[in-house]
């Protein structure tokens, strides 16, 4: 074993203390929300509950899951996430591979047009008019097609192809008579599983948390994602509380405020729980994606 100097030991101790500090900062809000979702709202509102649950109750979760809309939202969000991620990968991977090839005619112009869209956007109204004119409003396509590809993800994937896939390998396949499509599907993609996992994860998280497209393009509740139903629950609780205030029913106001508070925290856990469960198992893909994006193309 290599003996550390006193300076190195102090440096390691400071690093460990700093890491523990950041872990505490990150972990505490999650634990607080989880505890608040199963604690008596009176303890939460008064500040007496600051870490561990007090007077445990599952009334918030009971009220959230009593709504059939929650299960409809889960079903829709899972479908949008899986189907939307498939479309994202089907657009991003071929586009990135084509741009990674130096022999692509007009490559610089295409890259310039793509990068241009990162700085200048058509805006909400023109985008809505386009989606409406294409007949996609109140359809599943409004949730998956407007964001079919991310320019940033295309650039990251292109960088991976340029750095990881040797030109000699592609040239050898072409010499053996392989077409561009066969080279891409049978040689390039099997060697690109890390970037496929990274992009699938990035797109999947985006679809799971997405609600704005549904808010703008959907009016049929059977197509709403989970996030819109959770938003409606919070809005309904707020409206009910305001109506009670107008009626000057003090006891009812206090009770409704408690219910609204506990539902608020339960809604946070319900919407974030799947990602919190999956993330620890897929964290290494996020790290790899950050490292890939830091490489020069």
Secondary structure, DSSP 8 states (H G I E B T S, - for coil): -----HHHHHHHHHHHHHHHHHHHHHHHHHHHHHHHHTS-HHHHHHT--SSS-SS---HHHHHHHT-HHHHHHHHHHHHHHHHHHHHHHHHHHHHHHHHH-TT-TTHHHHHHHHHHHHH----HHHHHHHHHHTT-TTSTHHHHTTTS--HHHHHHHHHHHHHHS-HHHHHHHHHTT--HHHHIIIIIGGGGHHHHHHHHHHHHHHHHH--HHHHHH---GGG--HHHHHHHHHHHHHHHHHHHHHHT-HHHHHHHHHHHHHHHHHHHHHHHHHHHHHHHHHHHHHHHHHHHHTS--
